[in-house]
Amino acid sequence: FEGSKASKKLKDFFHEAGKLENGSAVTLHWKQPSELCVGANGKKVSIASKELATALFDVYLGKDPVSPPALKSFKEGIQKL
């Protein structure tokens, strides 16, 4: 989906949201079946793309997460629900 409308919208969102400082929070919310909601620096965007949502969640929650601490935090948070 590189070059897709969805990936462009996500890229544009992060450009508009501004620089993410160390410790900044980025929120990802997947509204089934295909809406990805992203938040950063007080800004939010909604992107209709099941493929993008699946890919982003796989990057963080899949077999080889880019941030093991984020995966650990997710698992701990989900257990509290």
Distance bins in CASP14 RR format, pairs under 12 A and 6 or more apart:
PFRMAT RR
TARGET T0000
AUTHOR 0000-0000-0000
RMODE 2
METHOD distances of the structure
MODEL  1
1 7 1 0 1 0 0 0 0 0 0 0 0
1 8 0 0 0 0 0 1 0 0 0 0 0
1 9 0 0 0 0 0 1 0 0 0 0 0
1 10 0 0 0 0 1 0 0 0 0 0 0
1 11 0 0 0 0 0 1 0 0 0 0 0
1 36 0 0 0 0 0 1 0 0 0 0 0
1 47 0 0 0 0 0 1 0 0 0 0 0
1 49 1 0 0 1 0 0 0 0 0 0 0
1 50 0 0 0 0 0 1 0 0 0 0 0
1 51 1 0 1 0 0 0 0 0 0 0 0
1 52 1 0 0 1 0 0 0 0 0 0 0
1 53 0 0 0 0 0 1 0 0 0 0 0
1 54 0 0 0 0 1 0 0 0 0 0 0
1 55 1 0 0 1 0 0 0 0 0 0 0
1 56 0 0 0 0 0 1 0 0 0 0 0
2 8 0 0 0 0 1 0 0 0 0 0 0
2 10 0 0 0 0 0 1 0 0 0 0 0
2 11 0 0 0 0 0 1 0 0 0 0 0
2 51 0 0 0 0 0 1 0 0 0 0 0
2 52 0 0 0 0 0 1 0 0 0 0 0
2 55 0 0 0 0 0 1 0 0 0 0 0
3 9 0 0 0 0 0 1 0 0 0 0 0
3 10 0 0 0 0 0 1 0 0 0 0 0
3 11 0 0 0 0 1 0 0 0 0 0 0
3 12 0 0 0 0 0 1 0 0 0 0 0
3 49 0 0 0 0 0 1 0 0 0 0 0
3 51 0 0 0 0 0 1 0 0 0 0 0
3 52 0 0 0 0 0 1 0 0 0 0 0
4 10 0 0 0 0 1 0 0 0 0 0 0
4 11 0 0 0 0 0 1 0 0 0 0 0
4 47 0 0 0 0 0 1 0 0 0 0 0
4 48 0 0 0 0 0 1 0 0 0 0 0
4 49 1 0 0 1 0 0 0 0 0 0 0
4 50 0 0 0 0 0 1 0 0 0 0 0
4 51 1 0 0 1 0 0 0 0 0 0 0
4 52 1 0 0 1 0 0 0 0 0 0 0
4 55 0 0 0 0 0 1 0 0 0 0 0
5 11 0 0 0 0 0 1 0 0 0 0 0
5 12 0 0 0 0 0 1 0 0 0 0 0
5 47 0 0 0 0 1 0 0 0 0 0 0
5 48 0 0 0 0 1 0 0 0 0 0 0
5 49 1 0 0 1 0 0 0 0 0 0 0
5 51 0 0 0 0 0 1 0 0 0 0 0
5 52 0 0 0 0 1 0 0 0 0 0 0
6 12 0 0 0 0 0 1 0 0 0 0 0
6 13 0 0 0 0 0 1 0 0 0 0 0
6 34 0 0 0 0 1 0 0 0 0 0 0
6 35 0 0 0 0 0 1 0 0 0 0 0
6 36 1 0 0 1 0 0 0 0 0 0 0
6 38 0 0 0 0 0 1 0 0 0 0 0
6 45 0 0 0 0 0 1 0 0 0 0 0
6 46 0 0 0 0 0 1 0 0 0 0 0
6 47 1 0 1 0 0 0 0 0 0 0 0
6 48 1 0 0 1 0 0 0 0 0 0 0
6 49 1 1 0 0 0 0 0 0 0 0 0
6 50 0 0 0 0 1 0 0 0 0 0 0
6 51 1 0 0 1 0 0 0 0 0 0 0
6 52 1 0 1 0 0 0 0 0 0 0 0
6 53 0 0 0 0 1 0 0 0 0 0 0
6 54 0 0 0 0 0 1 0 0 0 0 0
6 55 0 0 0 0 1 0 0 0 0 0 0
6 56 0 0 0 0 0 1 0 0 0 0 0
7 13 0 0 0 0 0 1 0 0 0 0 0
7 14 0 0 0 0 0 1 0 0 0 0 0
7 36 0 0 0 0 0 1 0 0 0 0 0
7 47 0 0 0 0 1 0 0 0 0 0 0
7 49 0 0 0 0 1 0 0 0 0 0 0
7 51 0 0 0 0 1 0 0 0 0 0 0
7 52 1 0 0 1 0 0 0 0 0 0 0
7 53 0 0 0 0 0 1 0 0 0 0 0
7 55 0 0 0 0 1 0 0 0 0 0 0
7 56 0 0 0 0 0 1 0 0 0 0 0
8 14 0 0 0 0 0 1 0 0 0 0 0
8 15 0 0 0 0 0 1 0 0 0 0 0
8 45 0 0 0 0 0 1 0 0 0 0 0
8 47 0 0 0 0 1 0 0 0 0 0 0
8 49 0 0 0 0 0 1 0 0 0 0 0
8 52 0 0 0 0 0 1 0 0 0 0 0
9 15 0 0 0 0 0 1 0 0 0 0 0
9 16 0 0 0 0 0 1 0 0 0 0 0
9 36 0 0 0 0 1 0 0 0 0 0 0
9 37 0 0 0 0 0 1 0 0 0 0 0
9 38 0 0 0 0 1 0 0 0 0 0 0
9 45 1 0 0 1 0 0 0 0 0 0 0
9 46 0 0 0 0 1 0 0 0 0 0 0
9 47 1 0 1 0 0 0 0 0 0 0 0
9 48 0 0 0 0 1 0 0 0 0 0 0
9 49 0 0 0 0 1 0 0 0 0 0 0
9 52 0 0 0 0 1 0 0 0 0 0 0
10 16 0 0 0 0 0 1 0 0 0 0 0
10 17 0 0 0 0 0 1 0 0 0 0 0
10 26 0 0 0 0 0 1 0 0 0 0 0
10 28 0 0 0 0 0 1 0 0 0 0 0
10 36 0 0 0 0 1 0 0 0 0 0 0
10 37 0 0 0 0 0 1 0 0 0 0 0
10 38 1 0 0 1 0 0 0 0 0 0 0
10 39 0 0 0 0 0 1 0 0 0 0 0
10 40 0 0 0 0 0 1 0 0 0 0 0
10 45 1 0 0 1 0 0 0 0 0 0 0
10 46 0 0 0 0 0 1 0 0 0 0 0
10 47 1 0 0 1 0 0 0 0 0 0 0
10 48 0 0 0 0 0 1 0 0 0 0 0
10 49 0 0 0 0 1 0 0 0 0 0 0
10 51 0 0 0 0 0 1 0 0 0 0 0
10 52 1 0 0 1 0 0 0 0 0 0 0
10 53 0 0 0 0 0 1 0 0 0 0 0
10 55 0 0 0 0 0 1 0 0 0 0 0
10 56 0 0 0 0 1 0 0 0 0 0 0
11 17 0 0 0 0 0 1 0 0 0 0 0
11 38 0 0 0 0 0 1 0 0 0 0 0
11 45 0 0 0 0 0 1 0 0 0 0 0
11 47 0 0 0 0 0 1 0 0 0 0 0
11 52 0 0 0 0 0 1 0 0 0 0 0
12 18 0 0 0 0 0 1 0 0 0 0 0
12 38 0 0 0 0 0 1 0 0 0 0 0
12 43 0 0 0 0 0 1 0 0 0 0 0
12 45 0 0 0 0 1 0 0 0 0 0 0
12 47 0 0 0 0 0 1 0 0 0 0 0
13 20 0 0 0 0 0 1 0 0 0 0 0
13 26 0 0 0 0 0 1 0 0 0 0 0
13 28 0 0 0 0 0 1 0 0 0 0 0
13 36 0 0 0 0 0 1 0 0 0 0 0
13 37 0 0 0 0 0 1 0 0 0 0 0
13 38 1 0 0 1 0 0 0 0 0 0 0
13 39 0 0 0 0 1 0 0 0 0 0 0
13 40 1 0 0 1 0 0 0 0 0 0 0
13 41 0 0 0 0 0 1 0 0 0 0 0
13 42 0 0 0 0 0 1 0 0 0 0 0
13 43 1 0 0 1 0 0 0 0 0 0 0
13 44 0 0 0 0 1 0 0 0 0 0 0
13 45 1 0 1 0 0 0 0 0 0 0 0
13 46 0 0 0 0 1 0 0 0 0 0 0
13 47 1 0 0 1 0 0 0 0 0 0 0
13 52 0 0 0 0 0 1 0 0 0 0 0
14 20 1 0 0 1 0 0 0 0 0 0 0
14 24 0 0 0 0 0 1 0 0 0 0 0
14 26 0 0 0 0 1 0 0 0 0 0 0
14 38 0 0 0 0 1 0 0 0 0 0 0
14 39 0 0 0 0 1 0 0 0 0 0 0
14 40 1 0 0 1 0 0 0 0 0 0 0
14 41 0 0 0 0 1 0 0 0 0 0 0
14 43 0 0 0 0 1 0 0 0 0 0 0
14 45 0 0 0 0 1 0 0 0 0 0 0
14 47 0 0 0 0 0 1 0 0 0 0 0
15 40 0 0 0 0 0 1 0 0 0 0 0
15 41 0 0 0 0 0 1 0 0 0 0 0
15 43 0 0 0 0 0 1 0 0 0 0 0
15 45 0 0 0 0 0 1 0 0 0 0 0
16 38 0 0 0 0 0 1 0 0 0 0 0
16 39 0 0 0 0 0 1 0 0 0 0 0
16 40 0 0 0 0 1 0 0 0 0 0 0
16 41 0 0 0 0 1 0 0 0 0 0 0
16 42 0 0 0 0 0 1 0 0 0 0 0
16 43 1 0 0 1 0 0 0 0 0 0 0
16 44 0 0 0 0 0 1 0 0 0 0 0
16 45 0 0 0 0 1 0 0 0 0 0 0
17 24 0 0 0 0 1 0 0 0 0 0 0
17 25 0 0 0 0 0 1 0 0 0 0 0
17 26 0 0 0 0 1 0 0 0 0 0 0
17 27 0 0 0 0 0 1 0 0 0 0 0
17 38 0 0 0 0 1 0 0 0 0 0 0
17 39 1 0 0 1 0 0 0 0 0 0 0
17 40 1 0 1 0 0 0 0 0 0 0 0
17 41 1 0 1 0 0 0 0 0 0 0 0
17 42 1 0 0 1 0 0 0 0 0 0 0
17 43 1 0 1 0 0 0 0 0 0 0 0
17 44 0 0 0 0 1 0 0 0 0 0 0
17 45 0 0 0 0 1 0 0 0 0 0 0
18 24 0 0 0 0 1 0 0 0 0 0 0
18 26 0 0 0 0 0 1 0 0 0 0 0
18 39 0 0 0 0 0 1 0 0 0 0 0
18 40 1 0 0 1 0 0 0 0 0 0 0
18 41 1 0 1 0 0 0 0 0 0 0 0
18 42 0 0 0 0 0 1 0 0 0 0 0
18 43 0 0 0 0 1 0 0 0 0 0 0
19 40 0 0 0 0 0 1 0 0 0 0 0
19 41 0 0 0 0 1 0 0 0 0 0 0
20 26 1 0 0 1 0 0 0 0 0 0 0
20 38 0 0 0 0 0 1 0 0 0 0 0
20 39 0 0 0 0 0 1 0 0 0 0 0
20 40 1 0 0 1 0 0 0 0 0 0 0
20 41 1 0 0 1 0 0 0 0 0 0 0
20 42 0 0 0 0 0 1 0 0 0 0 0
20 43 0 0 0 0 0 1 0 0 0 0 0
21 40 0 0 0 0 0 1 0 0 0 0 0
21 41 0 0 0 0 1 0 0 0 0 0 0
23 40 0 0 0 0 0 1 0 0 0 0 0
23 41 0 0 0 0 0 1 0 0 0 0 0
23 67 0 0 0 0 0 1 0 0 0 0 0
23 69 0 0 0 0 0 1 0 0 0 0 0
23 70 0 0 0 0 0 1 0 0 0 0 0
24 39 0 0 0 0 0 1 0 0 0 0 0
24 40 1 0 0 1 0 0 0 0 0 0 0
24 41 1 0 0 1 0 0 0 0 0 0 0
24 42 0 0 0 0 0 1 0 0 0 0 0
24 43 0 0 0 0 0 1 0 0 0 0 0
25 38 0 0 0 0 0 1 0 0 0 0 0
25 39 0 0 0 0 1 0 0 0 0 0 0
25 40 1 0 0 1 0 0 0 0 0 0 0
25 41 0 0 0 0 1 0 0 0 0 0 0
25 42 0 0 0 0 1 0 0 0 0 0 0
25 43 0 0 0 0 0 1 0 0 0 0 0
25 70 0 0 0 0 0 1 0 0 0 0 0
25 73 0 0 0 0 0 1 0 0 0 0 0
26 37 0 0 0 0 0 1 0 0 0 0 0
26 38 1 0 0 1 0 0 0 0 0 0 0
26 39 1 0 0 1 0 0 0 0 0 0 0
26 40 1 0 1 0 0 0 0 0 0 0 0
26 41 0 0 0 0 1 0 0 0 0 0 0
26 42 0 0 0 0 0 1 0 0 0 0 0
26 43 0 0 0 0 0 1 0 0 0 0 0
26 44 0 0 0 0 0 1 0 0 0 0 0
26 45 0 0 0 0 0 1 0 0 0 0 0
26 56 0 0 0 0 0 1 0 0 0 0 0
26 59 0 0 0 0 0 1 0 0 0 0 0
26 60 0 0 0 0 0 1 0 0 0 0 0
26 67 0 0 0 0 0 1 0 0 0 0 0
26 70 0 0 0 0 1 0 0 0 0 0 0
27 36 0 0 0 0 0 1 0 0 0 0 0
27 37 1 0 0 1 0 0 0 0 0 0 0
27 38 1 0 0 1 0 0 0 0 0 0 0
27 39 1 0 1 0 0 0 0 0 0 0 0
27 40 1 0 0 1 0 0 0 0 0 0 0
27 41 0 0 0 0 0 1 0 0 0 0 0
27 42 0 0 0 0 1 0 0 0 0 0 0
27 43 0 0 0 0 0 1 0 0 0 0 0
27 44 0 0 0 0 1 0 0 0 0 0 0
27 45 0 0 0 0 0 1 0 0 0 0 0
27 56 0 0 0 0 0 1 0 0 0 0 0
27 60 0 0 0 0 0 1 0 0 0 0 0
27 70 0 0 0 0 0 1 0 0 0 0 0
27 74 0 0 0 0 0 1 0 0 0 0 0
28 35 0 0 0 0 0 1 0 0 0 0 0
28 36 1 0 0 1 0 0 0 0 0 0 0
28 37 1 0 0 1 0 0 0 0 0 0 0
28 38 1 0 1 0 0 0 0 0 0 0 0
28 39 1 0 0 1 0 0 0 0 0 0 0
28 40 0 0 0 0 1 0 0 0 0 0 0
28 44 0 0 0 0 0 1 0 0 0 0 0
28 45 0 0 0 0 0 1 0 0 0 0 0
28 46 0 0 0 0 0 1 0 0 0 0 0
28 47 0 0 0 0 0 1 0 0 0 0 0
28 52 0 0 0 0 0 1 0 0 0 0 0
28 53 0 0 0 0 1 0 0 0 0 0 0
28 54 0 0 0 0 0 1 0 0 0 0 0
28 55 0 0 0 0 0 1 0 0 0 0 0
28 56 1 0 1 0 0 0 0 0 0 0 0
28 57 1 0 0 1 0 0 0 0 0 0 0
28 58 0 0 0 0 0 1 0 0 0 0 0
28 59 0 0 0 0 1 0 0 0 0 0 0
28 60 1 0 0 1 0 0 0 0 0 0 0
28 61 0 0 0 0 1 0 0 0 0 0 0
28 70 0 0 0 0 0 1 0 0 0 0 0
28 74 0 0 0 0 0 1 0 0 0 0 0
29 35 0 0 0 0 1 0 0 0 0 0 0
29 36 1 0 0 1 0 0 0 0 0 0 0
29 37 1 0 1 0 0 0 0 0 0 0 0
29 38 1 0 0 1 0 0 0 0 0 0 0
29 39 0 0 0 0 1 0 0 0 0 0 0
29 44 0 0 0 0 1 0 0 0 0 0 0
29 45 0 0 0 0 0 1 0 0 0 0 0
29 46 0 0 0 0 1 0 0 0 0 0 0
29 47 0 0 0 0 0 1 0 0 0 0 0
29 53 0 0 0 0 1 0 0 0 0 0 0
29 56 0 0 0 0 0 1 0 0 0 0 0
29 57 0 0 0 0 0 1 0 0 0 0 0
30 36 1 0 1 0 0 0 0 0 0 0 0
30 37 1 0 0 1 0 0 0 0 0 0 0
30 38 0 0 0 0 0 1 0 0 0 0 0
30 46 0 0 0 0 0 1 0 0 0 0 0
30 47 0 0 0 0 0 1 0 0 0 0 0
30 48 0 0 0 0 0 1 0 0 0 0 0
30 49 0 0 0 0 0 1 0 0 0 0 0
30 50 0 0 0 0 1 0 0 0 0 0 0
30 51 0 0 0 0 0 1 0 0 0 0 0
30 52 0 0 0 0 1 0 0 0 0 0 0
30 53 1 0 1 0 0 0 0 0 0 0 0
30 54 0 0 0 0 1 0 0 0 0 0 0
30 55 0 0 0 0 0 1 0 0 0 0 0
30 56 0 0 0 0 1 0 0 0 0 0 0
30 57 1 0 0 1 0 0 0 0 0 0 0
30 58 0 0 0 0 0 1 0 0 0 0 0
30 60 0 0 0 0 0 1 0 0 0 0 0
30 61 0 0 0 0 0 1 0 0 0 0 0
31 37 1 0 0 1 0 0 0 0 0 0 0
31 38 0 0 0 0 0 1 0 0 0 0 0
31 46 0 0 0 0 1 0 0 0 0 0 0
31 47 0 0 0 0 0 1 0 0 0 0 0
31 48 0 0 0 0 1 0 0 0 0 0 0
31 49 0 0 0 0 0 1 0 0 0 0 0
31 50 0 0 0 0 0 1 0 0 0 0 0
31 53 0 0 0 0 1 0 0 0 0 0 0
32 48 0 0 0 0 0 1 0 0 0 0 0
32 50 0 0 0 0 1 0 0 0 0 0 0
32 53 0 0 0 0 1 0 0 0 0 0 0
32 54 0 0 0 0 0 1 0 0 0 0 0
32 57 0 0 0 0 0 1 0 0 0 0 0
33 48 0 0 0 0 1 0 0 0 0 0 0
33 49 0 0 0 0 0 1 0 0 0 0 0
33 50 1 0 0 1 0 0 0 0 0 0 0
33 51 0 0 0 0 0 1 0 0 0 0 0
33 53 0 0 0 0 1 0 0 0 0 0 0
33 54 0 0 0 0 0 1 0 0 0 0 0
34 46 0 0 0 0 0 1 0 0 0 0 0
34 47 0 0 0 0 1 0 0 0 0 0 0
34 48 1 0 1 0 0 0 0 0 0 0 0
34 49 1 0 0 1 0 0 0 0 0 0 0
34 50 1 1 0 0 0 0 0 0 0 0 0
34 51 0 0 0 0 1 0 0 0 0 0 0
34 52 0 0 0 0 1 0 0 0 0 0 0
34 53 1 0 0 1 0 0 0 0 0 0 0
34 54 0 0 0 0 1 0 0 0 0 0 0
35 45 0 0 0 0 0 1 0 0 0 0 0
35 46 1 0 1 0 0 0 0 0 0 0 0
35 47 1 0 0 1 0 0 0 0 0 0 0
35 48 1 0 1 0 0 0 0 0 0 0 0
35 49 0 0 0 0 1 0 0 0 0 0 0
35 50 0 0 0 0 1 0 0 0 0 0 0
35 52 0 0 0 0 0 1 0 0 0 0 0
35 53 1 0 0 1 0 0 0 0 0 0 0
36 44 0 0 0 0 0 1 0 0 0 0 0
36 45 0 0 0 0 1 0 0 0 0 0 0
36 46 1 0 0 1 0 0 0 0 0 0 0
36 47 1 0 1 0 0 0 0 0 0 0 0
36 48 1 0 0 1 0 0 0 0 0 0 0
36 49 1 0 0 1 0 0 0 0 0 0 0
36 50 0 0 0 0 1 0 0 0 0 0 0
36 51 0 0 0 0 1 0 0 0 0 0 0
36 52 1 0 1 0 0 0 0 0 0 0 0
36 53 1 0 1 0 0 0 0 0 0 0 0
36 54 0 0 0 0 1 0 0 0 0 0 0
36 55 0 0 0 0 1 0 0 0 0 0 0
36 56 1 0 0 1 0 0 0 0 0 0 0
36 57 0 0 0 0 1 0 0 0 0 0 0
37 43 0 0 0 0 0 1 0 0 0 0 0
37 44 1 0 0 1 0 0 0 0 0 0 0
37 45 1 0 0 1 0 0 0 0 0 0 0
37 46 1 0 1 0 0 0 0 0 0 0 0
37 47 1 0 0 1 0 0 0 0 0 0 0
37 48 0 0 0 0 0 1 0 0 0 0 0
37 49 0 0 0 0 0 1 0 0 0 0 0
37 52 0 0 0 0 0 1 0 0 0 0 0
37 53 0 0 0 0 1 0 0 0 0 0 0
37 56 0 0 0 0 0 1 0 0 0 0 0
38 44 1 0 0 1 0 0 0 0 0 0 0
38 45 1 0 1 0 0 0 0 0 0 0 0
38 46 1 0 0 1 0 0 0 0 0 0 0
38 47 1 0 0 1 0 0 0 0 0 0 0
38 49 0 0 0 0 0 1 0 0 0 0 0
38 52 0 0 0 0 1 0 0 0 0 0 0
38 53 0 0 0 0 1 0 0 0 0 0 0
38 56 0 0 0 0 1 0 0 0 0 0 0
38 57 0 0 0 0 0 1 0 0 0 0 0
39 45 1 0 0 1 0 0 0 0 0 0 0
39 46 0 0 0 0 1 0 0 0 0 0 0
39 47 0 0 0 0 0 1 0 0 0 0 0
45 52 0 0 0 0 0 1 0 0 0 0 0
46 52 0 0 0 0 0 1 0 0 0 0 0
46 53 0 0 0 0 0 1 0 0 0 0 0
47 53 1 0 0 1 0 0 0 0 0 0 0
47 55 0 0 0 0 0 1 0 0 0 0 0
47 56 0 0 0 0 1 0 0 0 0 0 0
49 55 0 0 0 0 1 0 0 0 0 0 0
49 56 0 0 0 0 1 0 0 0 0 0 0
50 56 0 0 0 0 0 1 0 0 0 0 0
50 57 0 0 0 0 0 1 0 0 0 0 0
51 57 0 0 0 0 0 1 0 0 0 0 0
51 58 0 0 0 0 0 1 0 0 0 0 0
52 58 0 0 0 0 0 1 0 0 0 0 0
52 59 0 0 0 0 0 1 0 0 0 0 0
53 59 0 0 0 0 0 1 0 0 0 0 0
53 60 0 0 0 0 0 1 0 0 0 0 0
53 61 0 0 0 0 0 1 0 0 0 0 0
54 60 0 0 0 0 0 1 0 0 0 0 0
54 61 0 0 0 0 0 1 0 0 0 0 0
54 62 0 0 0 0 0 1 0 0 0 0 0
55 61 0 0 0 0 0 1 0 0 0 0 0
55 62 0 0 0 0 0 1 0 0 0 0 0
55 66 0 0 0 0 0 1 0 0 0 0 0
56 62 0 0 0 0 0 1 0 0 0 0 0
56 65 0 0 0 0 0 1 0 0 0 0 0
56 66 0 0 0 0 0 1 0 0 0 0 0
56 70 0 0 0 0 0 1 0 0 0 0 0
57 65 0 0 0 0 0 1 0 0 0 0 0
57 66 0 0 0 0 0 1 0 0 0 0 0
57 70 0 0 0 0 0 1 0 0 0 0 0
57 71 0 0 0 0 0 1 0 0 0 0 0
57 74 0 0 0 0 1 0 0 0 0 0 0
58 64 0 0 0 0 1 0 0 0 0 0 0
58 65 0 0 0 0 1 0 0 0 0 0 0
58 66 0 0 0 0 0 1 0 0 0 0 0
58 71 0 0 0 0 0 1 0 0 0 0 0
59 65 1 0 0 1 0 0 0 0 0 0 0
59 66 1 0 1 0 0 0 0 0 0 0 0
59 67 0 0 0 0 1 0 0 0 0 0 0
59 70 0 0 0 0 1 0 0 0 0 0 0
59 71 0 0 0 0 0 1 0 0 0 0 0
60 66 1 0 0 1 0 0 0 0 0 0 0
60 67 1 0 0 1 0 0 0 0 0 0 0
60 68 0 0 0 0 1 0 0 0 0 0 0
60 69 0 0 0 0 0 1 0 0 0 0 0
60 70 1 0 1 0 0 0 0 0 0 0 0
60 71 1 0 0 1 0 0 0 0 0 0 0
60 72 0 0 0 0 0 1 0 0 0 0 0
60 73 0 0 0 0 0 1 0 0 0 0 0
60 74 1 0 0 1 0 0 0 0 0 0 0
60 75 0 0 0 0 0 1 0 0 0 0 0
61 67 0 0 0 0 0 1 0 0 0 0 0
61 68 0 0 0 0 0 1 0 0 0 0 0
61 70 0 0 0 0 1 0 0 0 0 0 0
61 71 1 0 0 1 0 0 0 0 0 0 0
61 72 0 0 0 0 0 1 0 0 0 0 0
61 73 0 0 0 0 0 1 0 0 0 0 0
61 74 1 0 0 1 0 0 0 0 0 0 0
61 75 0 0 0 0 1 0 0 0 0 0 0
61 78 0 0 0 0 0 1 0 0 0 0 0
62 68 0 0 0 0 0 1 0 0 0 0 0
62 70 0 0 0 0 0 1 0 0 0 0 0
62 71 1 0 0 1 0 0 0 0 0 0 0
62 74 0 0 0 0 0 1 0 0 0 0 0
62 75 0 0 0 0 0 1 0 0 0 0 0
63 71 0 0 0 0 0 1 0 0 0 0 0
64 71 0 0 0 0 0 1 0 0 0 0 0
65 71 1 0 1 0 0 0 0 0 0 0 0
65 72 0 0 0 0 1 0 0 0 0 0 0
65 73 0 0 0 0 0 1 0 0 0 0 0
65 74 0 0 0 0 1 0 0 0 0 0 0
65 75 0 0 0 0 0 1 0 0 0 0 0
67 73 0 0 0 0 1 0 0 0 0 0 0
67 74 0 0 0 0 1 0 0 0 0 0 0
68 74 0 0 0 0 0 1 0 0 0 0 0
68 75 0 0 0 0 0 1 0 0 0 0 0
69 75 0 0 0 0 0 1 0 0 0 0 0
69 76 0 0 0 0 0 1 0 0 0 0 0
70 76 0 0 0 0 0 1 0 0 0 0 0
70 77 0 0 0 0 0 1 0 0 0 0 0
71 77 0 0 0 0 0 1 0 0 0 0 0
71 78 0 0 0 0 0 1 0 0 0 0 0
72 78 0 0 0 0 0 1 0 0 0 0 0
72 79 0 0 0 0 0 1 0 0 0 0 0
73 79 0 0 0 0 0 1 0 0 0 0 0
73 80 0 0 0 0 0 1 0 0 0 0 0
74 80 0 0 0 0 0 1 0 0 0 0 0
74 81 0 0 0 0 0 1 0 0 0 0 0
75 81 0 0 0 0 0 1 0 0 0 0 0
END
